[in-house]
């Protein structure tokens, strides 16, 4: 009799363990993330202040790389709506722009070869490839530049009006390369490279 009770108890425990596992893996919130959405209707140019945004817990196929997640409130709060955003809409990186007013922004085409994959709202570091064939150099030209679109042969970037001429000059006279910044990444501190030894040292972390 005691043996039968032990067998029954073991079966019950095993059954409970299976049920618990099924509950965990069948939970529809598994893999969900907290992202920011508009707390109310936001017109173009509206500030992303703390009362204008709210957290929503969602599960999104493909990940939330284009959304603002928990921990990015300070980054989001200094931006503005790039267009009208209805209440409840999840805020994507392409939906916002820097606090610089629209009237002060200019769109400039910058020819760049071998473009990485990116979308509107991404930020890139533009690096200048200069020097001679015998002694080429790579140095930062502009960091954290906002991309409005990737087109054939290059990028359309949004820059303050006072910087537009510099970008036009660079587009016409300089050889530029683009490095895409990951969403939420800190501003870069790329060091100039002017020799194979420099490249090897920087790449190896020395």
N, C-alpha and C positions, 0 to 999 in steps of 0.2 A: 504493500500500500504506500509506504513512504517513498519507494522508488517511483511509483506512478505520479505522486505529487511533485516530485522533483522534475520529472519529465515534462509535466504540464506547465510548471513554473518556467522552465527553460524555454518552452515554446512560446509562452506569453511574453517573456522578456524579448525574445528574438523578434516576435511579431511587432512589439512596441518599437523596437529599434528600426525595423523596416518602415513602419508608419512615420516615424519622426524624420527619417531620411527623405521619404517621399514628400513630406510637408515642406521641408527646406528646399528641395530641388524644384518643386512645383510652384513655389511662391512666386507670383507674377512680379513682385517688387525686387526680385533677385537681380542684381546687376544695374539697378536704377541709380541715377545720380541726381544731385540737387543742382539746378541751373537757374539762371536769372531770366525773368520774364517781365514784361511791362505791367505795372500795377494799375495803370489807367491809360487812356488814349494819349499818346505822346505825339505832338506835331513835329515836323522836321525842325531840327535845331534845338529841340528841348534838351535840357540837361538830364543826365542819367543819375540824378540825386537819389539819396536813400529812400525818399518817399515816392519815387517814380518807378522803382523796381521791387520785385518780390521774388522769393525763391519758390521753385516748383520742383517736385520730385518726379522724374520721368525716366522711362526706359527707351533708349533710342538705338535703333539698328544702325550699325556703322560707327557708333561712338559719338562723343560730344565735343570733338575737337574745334568745331566752329561756334560753339556756345561758350558763355561765361559761367564758370562753375564756382562753387564755394571757395572762398579765399581770393577771388578776383574782384571783390566789391570796390576796393580802393582804385583799382585800375579802371573799372567801368565808370565809377562816379565822376571822373574827370573828362568823360567823353560826352558827345551829344548825338542825338538821333540824326542819321543821315537822310531819313525820309519819315513819313508818317508811320507810326507803329501802333496798331490797335491794342487795347487792353488784353492781357493774357497771352500775347504772342511771345514766344521764346526769342530772346535777343541774340542774334547771330553777330559775328564780328563784322560782317559786311553791312549791318544795320546801323553802325555807329561810326563816328568820325571824331577827330581831335577837336578840342575846344576852339581852335581857330575858326573864325566865322567863315561861312560858305563864300561870302563876297571877297574874302582875302585869299581864297584858295585858287590855284591854277592847275590845270591838267597838262602834263608834259609827256610826250612820247620819248622813251629812252630805248635805243636799240641795244638789245642784250642777246647774245647767242647762247644756245644750250640752256634754255630756261628750265628750272625745276618746276614741278607741279605746284600750282598755287591758285587761289581764288581771290575775288574782290574782297578787300578788307585785310588781306595779308600784309605783313610788313617785311621789307627786305633791306639788307645791307648792301649798298652798291660799292664795289671795290674797283679801284682804278688799276689797270694793267698798263704799265709804262716802262720807261727805260729803253735799252737797245737790245738787239738780238743777242749780243754777247753778255749783256748785263740787265736782264729784265727785272722789274720790281712790281710788287703788288701792295697797294696801300689803300686804306679806307678813303672813300670819297664822301659818302653820306650814309648814315646809319638810321635804321628804324623808319624808312620811307614807306608811306602808305600806298598800296597798289590799288588802283581803281579797276584795272583789267589787264589780262594777258592777251596780247594780240600777236599776229604774225610778225616775227622779227624783233619783238621786244615787249616792253611794259608801258602802260599808261599810269603815271604816278601823280598823286596829288601833293602839291607843295605850296607853302606860303608864297604870296605874290612877290615878296622881296627876294626869294630864292629862285624864282622861275628862270631868270636870265642865266644863272649859273648852271642850271640843269640843261637848258637849251644848248649852251656852249659845250657842256660835257657830252651831250648827245651827238653833237656835230663833230667834235674834235678829239674826244677821248675814247679809249677802249674800256668799256665797263663790263663787269660781271656781277651777277646777282646771287646773294646767299639768302635763302628764306629763313626768317626767324620763326621758331615754333610758337604757337599761341601761348601767351602768358610768359614768354621768355624775357629775361632782363635785357636791357640794352647792351649791345656787344662792346667788346674792348679789343677788336682785332688789331694785331700788331703788324707793322709793315714787314714785308718779306722781300729780300733783295738778293738771296743766294740760296743754293740748294741746302747749305748748312743751316740757314735760318729756317727754311721749311721743315727740315728734319727735326730741328730742336723744338719748334713750336708744336708740330704734330705729335711728338713723343712726350710732350708735357714738360720738357726741361726748361 
